Amino acid sequence: MTHRRRRGLVATALGTGFLIAGVAAAAPASAAAPASAAAPAVSCTSAKAALATKLKKDITAAIANRTGTIAVGLYDRSTKTTCTLRSTTHYDSASTVKVTVLATLLWDAKKHNRYLTTTEQTLTKAMITKSDNDATTKLWKQLGLTKIKGFLSAAGMTQTTPGANGYWGLTQIDVHDEQKLLALVTAKNSVLSDNSRAYILKLMGQVISSQRWGTPYGAPSGVSVHVKNGWLQRATHGWRVHSLGTFTGGGHDYQMTVLTQDNSTMSYGINTIQAVAKVVHKDLAAS
C-alpha cells in the first residue's frame, strides 16, 4: 500500500467517523449471511392483527425496490407489536456500538456504586451527541474487553462480538441484540439503573441535527425521539448505514433498529432506512 493510499484511508475513516484507525477501512469485512434464492420476508405480530398486517405490507413495499442487505427490528410496547427482518444477520456496527459502550460504562459504575466522573461525562456526551471517535476510543480502552463482554452477557446480547484489536467500529451486531439493548434502555430492568437509562436517553435525545436522520424520519410531532446512527464504508459490502431509535408519545412506546449494508453510497442507505421509518411511524400513529 502506498503512503498516499494509506493517507486516503485514514482520511476516509476520519470522515465517516466510525473507526479508530484508518487502516481498518482496508481490513477484510466479516462475511454476511449468504443470500438465498428467496429473500427473507418481513414478519409482524401484534395484539392488533390489522396493524401487523399493515406493517408487514408497508415495510415490504418500502424496501421492495431497494438494493442492499436490509435488517429491521420494531417493537411497540403499547400494542405488543413486533416486526423483524433478517434479525440475526450480522453487520459491522460502525458507531451504533457507542450506545453499548455507554451502557457498559454505566453498568460497571453501578456495580461499583459510583457516579460517572466529570471526565467520563464529557467523553460520553461527545461520544453520543457528536459521535466523537476519540472519546469512544478512550472509553473503549478504559473499559477493556472483559467489562464489555460482561455487559453483553448481563444484557443477554449473546450474538454481539466486540471488535478485536481496539477496532470498536467492527463490532459485530444484529437486529436481535440491538433491540434487546434498546429494550433495556427504555424499560425498568435489573441491568441498568433508572438513572442510567435516563442518562442514555437524554444523550440520544441531544444528538446534533446533522446526525438525526434515519429512524426518526416521519416521527409525528409530539413524539419524543432518541437516536444513534452509524455509517462506514469498506472495500467489501460497500456502505454500512445503521440507525437505532426509540420513540414515546401519541399513545405509543416503541423502538426501531434498521441495519443496512451493500449500499452504493451513504445517502442511499439513509434513504432506505427512512423509507422504512416513514411507514412505521405512519402506521403506528394511525393505530
Solvent accessible surface area in square Angstrom, and as a share of the most:
residue,aa,sasa,rsa
1,M,128,0.57
2,T,90,0.53
3,H,147,0.66
4,R,190,0.70
5,R,139,0.51
6,R,101,0.37
7,R,151,0.55
8,G,33,0.32
9,L,11,0.06
10,V,60,0.34
11,A,63,0.49
12,T,54,0.31
13,A,3,0.02
14,L,123,0.61
15,G,61,0.59
16,T,8,0.05
17,G,14,0.13
18,F,1,0.01
19,L,2,0.01
20,I,50,0.26
21,A,35,0.27
22,G,8,0.07
23,V,56,0.32
24,A,1,0.01
25,A,7,0.06
26,A,46,0.36
27,A,29,0.23
28,P,126,0.79
29,A,23,0.18
30,S,57,0.37
31,A,94,0.73
32,A,21,0.17
33,A,60,0.46
34,P,126,0.79
35,A,106,0.82
36,S,75,0.48
37,A,120,0.93
38,A,79,0.61
39,A,77,0.60
40,P,64,0.40
41,A,75,0.58
42,V,6,0.03
43,S,60,0.39
44,C,21,0.12
45,T,87,0.51
46,S,27,0.17
47,A,81,0.62
48,K,95,0.40
49,A,79,0.61
50,A,81,0.63
51,L,10,0.05
52,A,11,0.08
53,T,92,0.54
54,K,99,0.42
55,L,0,0.00
56,K,88,0.37
57,K,141,0.60
58,D,23,0.12
59,I,0,0.00
60,T,64,0.37
61,A,67,0.52
62,A,20,0.16
63,I,27,0.13
64,A,70,0.54
65,N,139,0.71
66,R,64,0.23
67,T,93,0.54
68,G,30,0.29
69,T,26,0.15
70,I,6,0.03
71,A,0,0.00
72,V,1,0.00
73,G,1,0.01
74,L,1,0.00
75,Y,62,0.23
76,D,0,0.00
77,R,51,0.19
78,S,60,0.39
79,T,10,0.06
80,K,124,0.52
81,T,0,0.00
82,T,51,0.29
83,C,0,0.00
84,T,47,0.27
85,L,5,0.03
86,R,66,0.24
87,S,30,0.20
88,T,90,0.53
89,T,12,0.07
90,H,58,0.26
91,Y,1,0.01
92,D,5,0.02
93,S,0,0.00
94,A,0,0.00
95,S,0,0.00
96,T,0,0.00
97,V,3,0.02
98,K,0,0.00
99,V,0,0.00
100,T,4,0.02
101,V,1,0.00
102,L,0,0.00
103,A,0,0.00
104,T,0,0.00
105,L,0,0.00
106,L,13,0.07
107,W,29,0.10
108,D,8,0.04
109,A,4,0.03
110,K,90,0.38
111,K,126,0.53
112,H,113,0.50
113,N,144,0.74
114,R,90,0.33
115,Y,196,0.74
116,L,21,0.11
117,T,71,0.41
118,T,110,0.64
119,T,89,0.52
120,E,9,0.04
121,Q,87,0.39
122,T,87,0.50
123,L,25,0.13
124,T,0,0.00
125,K,108,0.46
126,A,25,0.19
127,M,0,0.00
128,I,0,0.00
129,T,6,0.04
130,K,127,0.54
131,S,8,0.05
132,D,52,0.27
133,N,21,0.11
134,D,101,0.52
135,A,4,0.03
136,T,0,0.00
137,T,25,0.14
138,K,121,0.51
139,L,0,0.00
140,W,11,0.04
141,K,148,0.63
142,Q,91,0.41
143,L,10,0.05
144,G,27,0.26
145,L,71,0.35
146,T,118,0.69
147,K,76,0.32
148,I,4,0.02
149,K,109,0.46
150,G,25,0.24
151,F,0,0.00
152,L,8,0.04
153,S,82,0.53
154,A,47,0.37
155,A,12,0.09
156,G,22,0.21
157,M,2,0.01
158,T,103,0.60
159,Q,81,0.36
160,T,12,0.07
161,T,80,0.46
162,P,14,0.09
163,G,3,0.03
164,A,65,0.50
165,N,133,0.68
166,G,22,0.22
167,Y,48,0.18
168,W,0,0.00
169,G,0,0.00
170,L,26,0.13
171,T,2,0.01
172,Q,27,0.12
173,I,2,0.01
174,D,0,0.00
175,V,2,0.01
176,H,76,0.34
177,D,0,0.00
178,E,2,0.01
179,Q,23,0.10
180,K,74,0.31
181,L,0,0.00
182,L,0,0.00
183,A,34,0.27
184,L,24,0.12
185,V,0,0.00
186,T,24,0.14
187,A,33,0.25
188,K,153,0.65
189,N,43,0.22
190,S,101,0.65
191,V,19,0.11
192,L,0,0.00
193,S,36,0.24
194,D,65,0.34
195,N,120,0.62
196,S,9,0.06
197,R,34,0.12
198,A,60,0.47
199,Y,47,0.18
200,I,0,0.00
201,L,34,0.17
202,K,116,0.49
203,L,4,0.02
204,M,0,0.00
205,G,32,0.30
206,Q,84,0.37
207,V,6,0.04
208,I,67,0.34
209,S,101,0.65
210,S,82,0.53
211,Q,24,0.11
212,R,71,0.26
213,W,33,0.12
214,G,0,0.00
215,T,0,0.00
216,P,17,0.11
217,Y,104,0.40
218,G,46,0.44
219,A,27,0.21
220,P,46,0.29
221,S,116,0.75
222,G,78,0.75
223,V,18,0.10
224,S,57,0.36
225,V,29,0.16
226,H,29,0.13
227,V,0,0.00
228,K,2,0.01
229,N,2,0.01
230,G,0,0.00
231,W,32,0.11
232,L,2,0.01
233,Q,73,0.32
234,R,12,0.04
235,A,89,0.69
236,T,72,0.42
237,H,58,0.26
238,G,25,0.24
239,W,36,0.13
240,R,2,0.01
241,V,0,0.00
242,H,0,0.00
243,S,0,0.00
244,L,0,0.00
245,G,0,0.00
246,T,2,0.01
247,F,0,0.00
248,T,53,0.31
249,G,26,0.25
250,G,71,0.68
251,G,67,0.64
252,H,18,0.08
253,D,38,0.20
254,Y,6,0.02
255,Q,4,0.02
256,M,0,0.00
257,T,0,0.00
258,V,0,0.00
259,L,0,0.00
260,T,1,0.00
261,Q,5,0.02
262,D,54,0.28
263,N,3,0.02
264,S,88,0.57
265,T,67,0.39
266,M,44,0.20
267,S,70,0.45
268,Y,51,0.19
269,G,0,0.00
270,I,26,0.13
271,N,80,0.41
272,T,1,0.00
273,I,0,0.00
274,Q,28,0.12
275,A,32,0.25
276,V,0,0.00
277,A,0,0.00
278,K,113,0.48
279,V,30,0.17
280,V,0,0.00
281,H,0,0.00
282,K,138,0.59
283,D,8,0.04
284,L,1,0.00
285,A,61,0.47
286,A,90,0.70
287,S,50,0.33
